[in-house]
């Protein structure tokens, strides 16, 4: 073998090395792409299962409508009133409000409250208001628990935070 043939053989062998490196990198990249595709497929399946469960819940809630009662404190001219509103699609029964007063501060005019609560029924979109005893030294916010019964018989106690 002549010097030129040996030199050509060495150059050819050196040219094979970058080709092998490129082939190994392409193989590693293809492996990573396959892993990402598998992860994406798992995520798509999980998302599809989540959508099915959400649809199931929506269908169940349409069959069993529930009430959603909200408590607000509003200014009515010179006085303040608490408003209990049913925002849900179903009627709320046996509705009551209990205030967790700090230091015994009860912001309710008891006579007005007792005349209206516990409310036997609050229809969807309806509101019941009762007077609030707000004075200069009254706190500016109150914690309350609004309780009601849904048409399916479940009792709900929801904490509300109302402010002036």
Buried (B, 14 or more C-beta within 10 A) or exposed (E): EEEEEEEEEEEEEEEEEEEEEEEEEEEEEEEEEEEEEEEEEEEEEEEEEEEEEEEEEEEEEEEEBBBBBBBBBBEEEEEBBBBBBBEBEBBBBBBBBEBEBEEEEEBBBEEBBEEBBBBEEBEBEEBBBBBBBBEEEBBEEBBBBBBBBBBEEEEBEEEBEBEB
